Amino acid sequence: MWIQRDFSVIRQGQGRLPLGILVGPRQVGKTHLLLHELGANLRVLSLDDLITREQLQSDPALTLGELDRPLLIDEAQYAPAVFPELKRRIDEHRRALVNNRQPKPLPEIWMTGSNMTLLDQEVRESLAGRASYHQLHGLSVHELKERFRFEEVLFRGGWPELHRDRTLSPIDYLNDIIRVFIEKDIIQASGVLKTGAFLKALRLLAGRTAQTLVFSEVGAQAGVKGETLSEWVSLLGRNGVIHELPPYFSNRNKRIIKSPRLHFLDIGLATRLQGWQAPDPVLQSPAVGALFESLVCSELIKTRDHLGCSMQLYGYRTKEGEEVDFLVELENRLGPPMGIAIEVKLAVQGRVSPVWPKHIKRDFEPLQHLWCVTLGGSPHVLRDGTQVFPITDLASRILELAR
């Protein structure tokens, strides 16, 4: 794969805990990244292989053997018996250290998982305080860099294989992702019985990316209760498919709408679920603006998770119709949090400032920067201080403020 992903932030976040768990949807590059970074001495147990899965599940102690070199257990959720065995070994090593013995050092141990429903339960029960999670998403605009083309990302999303091999059909590939990842890893593993209703709801949600989410409304169209849809949305969120952007509000301000806004974290998947077959029609449709806004949301989240920026994301909308697409609260090591208000404009031309809500500085006290993120064009500053720049610069701008 020609794209180099930054493993240093993940490794730094691992700290002193003995086990790292790299999670994310199927086919985002979890295994590839670890194989590339951990070296030729890495021992790999892939649980997509049924024989290895059965061996590890029936006799984890024998299958693991001596932990004498770095270990990767790929798709670990399929052999839950390995979790208490690793807990036992980690605890024995810790007790030996406490008793001033000199145990053999534990090697680096990593797991990957694409099914958070199964993985969460096992980690909570067996490995609490012994493992740390690290989230990997699809490729960001920052990682694509000069290869970023919006019309391609609309259909290829951030799936590394679709960017590595341009001969692959994005439609066929994403149909497979829906069948394997959505239907198998999420729907079946979570015990959802209404598969048809779930998939219908998923398509309805894709059509509402970047919109305020009203559970009762979408649930009624899918034929389920609003409470059921809320559970499904949470399930999709835990598995890295969508993001619920919470509203920013304080107790002082009663004008702000408190409903979340929905964003798909991969716009290629959203485009596929919406049913588009080619770039030109979607580029000329009203849907393109919402897809671009979700791409900006995805870029912010990937900047946070891939590059180690500590920040909180919010939306802002008042009952009077005033809106800001994103409010970013960026942690500052030297002082209070730094606030950024971000408006998203698909157009690359024009120098008209966004219409910022008149009370935004009062409502969002950390506010220091006004940004307008566009698809392209040259960076410039408007009269009111709004900084206008393309999405390809977004991650680097965040990183500059986070230093």
C-alpha positions in Angstrom: 0.0 0.0 0.0 1.5 3.3 -1.1 -0.1 5.3 1.8 2.0 5.6 5.0 -0.1 5.7 8.1 1.3 7.2 11.3 1.7 4.5 14.0 3.7 6.6 16.4 0.6 8.3 18.0 -1.0 4.9 18.5 2.2 3.5 20.1 2.6 6.6 22.3 -1.0 6.2 23.5 -0.3 2.6 24.5 1.8 3.8 27.4 2.7 1.1 29.9 -0.3 -1.1 29.5 0.7 -4.5 28.2 -1.9 -5.0 25.6 -3.0 -2.8 22.7 -6.3 -3.3 20.8 -6.7 -1.7 17.4 -10.3 -1.4 16.4 -12.2 -0.2 13.4 -14.4 -1.4 10.5 -13.2 -4.2 8.3 -10.8 -3.4 5.5 -9.5 0.0 6.9 -6.0 -1.4 7.3 -5.6 -2.5 10.9 -3.7 -5.7 10.2 -1.6 -4.2 7.4 -0.5 -1.3 9.7 0.5 -3.6 12.5 2.3 -6.0 10.2 4.2 -3.1 8.6 5.2 -1.5 11.9 5.9 -4.4 14.3 8.5 -6.1 12.1 9.3 -9.5 10.6 9.6 -11.1 14.1 5.9 -10.6 14.7 3.9 -13.8 15.4 0.4 -13.6 13.8 -2.7 -15.6 14.9 -5.4 -14.8 12.4 -8.8 -15.8 13.6 -10.3 -15.4 10.2 -8.7 -18.8 9.8 -11.1 -21.4 11.2 -8.5 -23.9 12.3 -6.5 -21.2 14.2 -9.7 -19.9 15.7 -10.7 -23.4 16.9 -7.3 -24.1 18.4 -7.1 -20.8 20.3 -10.7 -21.2 21.5 -10.3 -24.9 22.7 -6.9 -24.6 24.3 -5.6 -21.0 24.5 -2.7 -21.8 26.8 -1.2 -24.4 24.5 -1.9 -22.3 21.3 -0.3 -19.2 22.7 2.7 -21.1 24.1 5.6 -19.0 25.3 5.2 -15.3 24.7 8.7 -14.7 23.6 8.2 -12.4 20.7 5.7 -9.7 19.6 2.2 -11.2 19.1 -0.8 -10.1 17.0 -4.2 -11.8 17.4 -6.2 -10.7 14.4 -10.0 -10.4 14.8 -9.6 -11.5 18.4 -13.4 -11.4 19.2 -13.9 -14.8 17.5 -12.0 -16.7 20.3 -13.2 -15.2 23.6 -11.3 -18.0 25.6 -8.0 -16.1 24.8 -9.0 -13.1 27.0 -8.9 -14.8 30.4 -5.8 -16.6 29.4 -4.0 -13.3 28.6 -5.4 -11.8 31.8 -3.8 -14.7 33.8 -0.4 -14.2 32.2 -0.4 -10.4 32.5 -1.5 -10.7 36.2 1.2 -13.3 36.9 3.8 -11.0 35.4 2.6 -8.1 37.5 2.7 -10.1 40.7 6.2 -11.2 40.0 7.3 -7.6 39.6 5.5 -6.6 42.8 7.3 -9.4 44.7 10.7 -8.2 43.4 11.2 -11.2 41.2 12.7 -10.7 37.8 10.2 -12.1 35.3 10.9 -12.4 31.7 9.7 -9.2 30.0 6.3 -9.4 28.2 6.6 -8.9 24.5 4.4 -6.4 22.7 0.9 -7.8 22.4 -1.7 -6.5 20.0 -5.2 -7.4 19.0 -7.4 -6.2 16.2 -11.2 -6.2 16.2 -13.9 -5.1 13.8 -16.9 -6.3 15.9 -17.1 -4.0 18.8 -20.3 -5.7 20.1 -18.4 -8.9 20.9 -15.0 -7.3 21.7 -16.4 -4.8 24.2 -17.9 -7.4 26.4 -14.8 -9.6 26.6 -12.4 -6.7 27.2 -14.7 -5.3 30.0 -14.9 -8.6 31.7 -11.3 -9.9 31.4 -8.9 -7.1 30.4 -10.1 -3.9 32.2 -7.0 -2.0 33.3 -4.7 -4.2 31.2 -5.5 -3.0 27.7 -6.0 0.2 25.8 -8.2 0.9 22.8 -7.0 2.7 19.6 -9.4 3.6 16.9 -8.4 3.3 13.2 -10.7 4.7 10.5 -10.5 4.7 6.8 -8.0 7.0 5.1 -8.3 10.6 5.8 -7.9 13.5 3.4 -4.7 14.3 5.2 -3.4 10.8 4.5 -4.4 10.9 0.8 -2.7 14.3 0.5 -2.0 15.3 -3.1 -3.9 12.2 -4.3 -7.2 13.6 -2.9 -9.9 13.9 -5.5 -13.4 14.7 -4.1 -15.2 12.9 -7.0 -13.2 9.8 -6.2 -13.7 9.9 -2.5 -17.4 10.2 -3.1 -17.3 6.6 -4.4 -14.1 5.1 -3.0 -14.5 6.7 0.5 -11.4 6.1 2.7 -11.1 2.3 2.0 -7.3 1.8 1.4 -7.8 -1.1 -1.1 -10.0 1.0 -3.4 -7.2 3.6 -3.6 -4.4 1.1 -4.0 -6.1 -0.9 -6.8 -8.0 1.5 -9.1 -9.3 -1.5 -11.1 -11.6 -2.5 -8.3 -15.3 -1.6 -8.7 -16.2 0.7 -5.7 -19.9 -0.5 -6.1 -19.0 -4.2 -5.8 -16.5 -3.6 -3.1 -18.8 -1.5 -0.9 -21.7 -4.0 -1.5 -19.4 -6.6 0.0 -18.6 -4.3 2.9 -22.3 -4.0 3.6 -22.8 -7.8 3.4 -19.9 -8.8 5.5 -19.3 -5.9 7.9 -22.8 -4.5 8.4 -24.9 -7.6 8.1 -22.5 -10.1 9.7 -20.3 -8.2 12.1 -23.0 -5.7 13.3 -26.5 -7.1 12.7 -26.1 -10.8 13.3 -23.5 -10.5 16.1 -25.7 -8.1 17.9 -28.8 -10.3 17.8 -30.8 -7.9 15.7 -33.7 -9.9 14.3 -35.2 -7.3 12.0 -32.4 -7.4 9.4 -34.6 -5.9 6.6 -35.8 -3.0 8.8 -32.2 -2.4 10.0 -30.9 -2.2 6.4 -33.8 0.1 5.4 -33.1 2.3 8.4 -29.4 2.4 7.4 -30.3 3.6 3.9 -32.6 6.2 5.3 -29.9 7.4 7.7 -27.4 7.6 4.7 -29.9 9.9 3.0 -29.9 12.1 6.1 -26.2 12.5 6.7 -25.3 15.9 8.0 -28.9 16.5 9.1 -30.5 16.7 12.6 -31.6 13.3 13.7 -35.2 12.7 14.7 -35.4 9.1 15.8 -39.2 8.9 15.8 -39.4 10.2 12.2 -36.8 7.9 10.7 -38.0 5.0 12.8 -41.5 5.3 11.5 -40.3 5.2 7.9 -38.3 2.1 8.7 -41.2 0.4 10.5 -39.7 0.4 14.0 -40.1 2.5 17.1 -37.9 5.5 17.7 -36.3 3.8 20.7 -35.3 0.8 18.5 -33.7 3.2 16.0 -31.8 4.9 18.7 -30.4 1.6 19.8 -29.4 0.8 16.2 -27.7 4.2 15.8 -25.7 3.6 19.0 -24.7 0.2 17.6 -23.5 1.8 14.3 -21.7 4.5 16.2 -19.8 1.9 18.4 -18.7 0.1 15.2 -17.3 3.2 13.5 -20.0 3.6 10.8 -21.6 6.9 11.9 -21.1 9.7 14.4 -23.7 11.5 16.4 -22.6 15.1 16.6 -23.9 16.4 19.9 -25.2 20.0 20.3 -23.2 22.5 22.2 -25.3 24.2 24.8 -25.1 25.6 28.3 -27.7 26.0 31.0 -27.8 29.7 30.3 -29.0 29.3 26.7 -32.4 27.9 26.2 -32.5 28.8 22.4 -30.2 26.0 21.3 -31.7 22.8 19.8 -30.5 19.8 21.7 -31.0 17.1 19.0 -27.8 15.5 17.6 -26.8 15.7 14.0 -25.9 12.5 12.1 -22.7 12.1 10.0 -21.5 9.0 8.2 -17.8 8.5 8.8 -17.2 7.2 5.3 -18.9 9.2 2.6 -18.2 6.5 0.0 -20.4 4.1 2.1 -23.1 6.8 2.4 -23.0 7.4 -1.3 -23.4 3.6 -1.9 -26.3 3.4 0.5 -28.0 6.3 -1.2 -27.9 4.3 -4.4 -25.7 6.6 -6.7 -24.0 4.8 -9.6 -21.7 7.5 -11.0 -20.0 10.7 -9.8 -21.6 13.3 -12.1 -25.2 12.9 -11.0 -24.3 13.2 -7.3 -22.0 16.1 -7.9 -24.9 18.0 -9.5 -27.5 17.0 -6.9 -28.5 18.7 -3.6 -27.0 15.7 -1.7 -23.4 16.7 -2.5 -23.3 19.6 0.0 -24.3 17.3 2.9 -21.8 14.6 1.8 -19.0 17.2 1.8 -20.0 18.4 5.3 -19.9 14.8 6.5 -16.4 14.5 4.9 -15.3 17.5 7.0 -16.7 15.8 10.1 -14.9 12.6 9.3 -11.7 14.5 8.8 -12.0 16.1 12.2 -12.6 12.8 13.9 -9.7 11.1 12.0 -7.4 14.0 13.0 -8.4 13.4 16.6 -8.0 9.6 16.5 -5.1 9.1 14.1 -2.9 12.1 15.1 -3.6 12.3 18.8 -5.3 15.7 19.0 -7.4 15.9 22.1 -10.6 17.7 21.2 -14.4 17.7 21.5 -16.8 18.2 18.6 -20.2 19.8 18.7 -22.9 21.3 16.5 -24.8 24.5 17.1 -28.3 25.3 16.0 -30.8 27.7 17.6 -34.6 27.7 17.5 -34.3 30.8 15.4 -32.4 28.9 12.7 -28.9 30.1 13.3 -26.3 27.4 12.7 -22.7 26.6 12.9 -21.6 23.3 11.3 -19.0 22.5 13.9 -17.7 23.8 17.2 -14.3 22.4 18.1 -13.0 22.5 21.7 -9.3 21.8 21.4 -7.4 21.1 24.6 -4.5 23.4 25.3 -1.6 22.2 27.5 -0.8 25.8 28.5 -4.2 27.1 29.4 -8.0 26.7 28.9 -9.5 25.0 25.9 -9.2 26.7 22.5 -12.5 27.1 20.6 -12.9 27.0 16.8 -16.1 27.6 14.9 -16.2 25.9 11.5 -18.5 26.5 8.6 -18.4 24.3 5.6 -18.8 25.6 2.0 -18.5 23.4 -1.0 -17.9 26.3 -3.3 -14.2 27.2 -3.8 -14.7 30.7 -5.1 -16.1 33.8 -3.4 -15.0 35.9 -0.5 -18.2 36.4 1.3 -18.0 35.6 5.0 -20.2 33.0 6.5 -23.1 34.5 8.6 -22.0 33.8 12.1 -24.7 33.7 14.8 -24.8 37.0 16.6 -24.5 35.3 20.0 -21.9 32.7 19.1 -19.1 34.3 21.1 -21.3 34.5 24.2 -22.7 31.0 23.8 -19.3 29.3 23.0 -17.0 30.9 25.5 -13.7 29.2 24.3 -14.1 30.7 20.8 -10.9 32.1 19.4 -10.9 31.1 15.7 -13.4 31.4 12.9 -12.8 29.0 10.0 -14.5 28.3 6.7 -13.5 25.0 5.1 -14.0 24.7 1.4 -13.4 22.0 -1.2 -10.5 23.8 -2.9 -9.1 27.3 -3.6 -6.3 29.3 -2.0 -6.2 30.1 1.7 -7.2 33.6 2.6 -8.6 35.7 5.4 -11.8 37.7 5.3 -12.5 41.1 6.8 -14.1 39.7 9.9 -11.1 37.5 10.5 -12.6 34.3 9.1 -9.8 32.0 7.8 -10.9 30.3 4.5 -8.9 27.2 3.4 -9.4 23.9 1.6 -10.2 20.6 3.4 -6.7 19.4 2.5 -5.3 21.9 5.0 -7.7 21.0 7.9 -5.6 18.4 9.7 -2.4 20.5 9.6 -4.3 23.6 10.9 -5.6 21.6 13.8 -2.1 20.2 14.5 -0.6 23.7 14.5 -3.0 24.8 17.2 -2.5 21.6 19.2 1.2 22.0 19.6 
